Amino acid sequence: MANTPEQNNAVCVEFFDTAWNTGNVRADLLTADAVDHSFVGGKAKSEPGVGSFQHIVGMFRHAMPDIHLTMLDQIYAADKVVHRWSLTGTDTGGVMGMPPSGKQLTFTGTTTVRMADGKIAERWANVDELGLLQQLGVVPPPPGA
Amino acid sequence: MDRIEENTEHIQRFFDEIWSAGNMETVDELCDPQFQFILAFAHLDGREAFKNLVRNNRRIFENLTYKTTPDDIVTTDLKGAAFWNMSTTKHSDTWRNVPASNNPVAIKGMTFFRFNEDGKFTEARVQNDVISMMKQINGIKMLYDS
């Protein structure tokens, strides 16, 4: 029997909490050909499998070893789960190829997941990269809209 | 039509009629008067402030179009989220501090919505690819030079 939307959301919360807050990317919660479609931080291609997820999480956890995920909102229906979140951490390893700033950084984003047979099959993400670069002082904050 | 179908239809109309067609009557029909429109860099308080933003952006970005489909929309009774693709044929006036580049622009983004009990939008929170937008209109270079 297919998972309920609530069960799907619980799988996603478990997966993303564990991945971001401990570094353990749980392959058992991904389908064998799961794809992470996000292109954050200069990632250039999306290969199916756990490696793509490990790459993104590993890159940010290397830059910010104390990185912590906070869920801000969750919406789930049918086979989709959508999360709005923030990530906070201290930049001791260098974000997106830049030298370490030593600053505490916070950036927000959204993640959409398609579930299949109770596992994560696809992930899309939008991340406030400009806000991140502004906090790093790489780009000065422009005036309001 | 149940509430979830109605919410999905309203989100579709939010992009088709308000953003792509500039129909301000649809803002009045679908949005609560205290509607909040929240971006990473701005927080607009009230329906009239939102209308001004739509008018401004539609003036600055020619043929501004937002595309989403029911497959890109997830809704419950009081919440919704939609993936969208935005495009414009020409950035023809200053946006934030970046002067007209005359470039076409295309970016992706996502909007989170909240509905009240009457099915009106009370909040839209946008997460869009501003860095890609800035690159396409030469804004990153401008910011470095400023």
Interface residues (C-beta under 8 A of the other chain):
Chain A: D73 I75 Y76 A77 A78 K80 V82 R84 T108 G109 T110 T112 W124 N126 V127 D128 E129 L130 G131 L133 V139 P140 P141 P142 P143 G144 A145
Chain B: I4 L39 A40 F41 A42 L44 L53 V74 T75 T76 K79 G80 A81 F83 R96 N97 V98 K108 G109 M110 F112 R125 Q127 N128 D129 V130 I131 M134 G139 I140 L143 Y144 S146
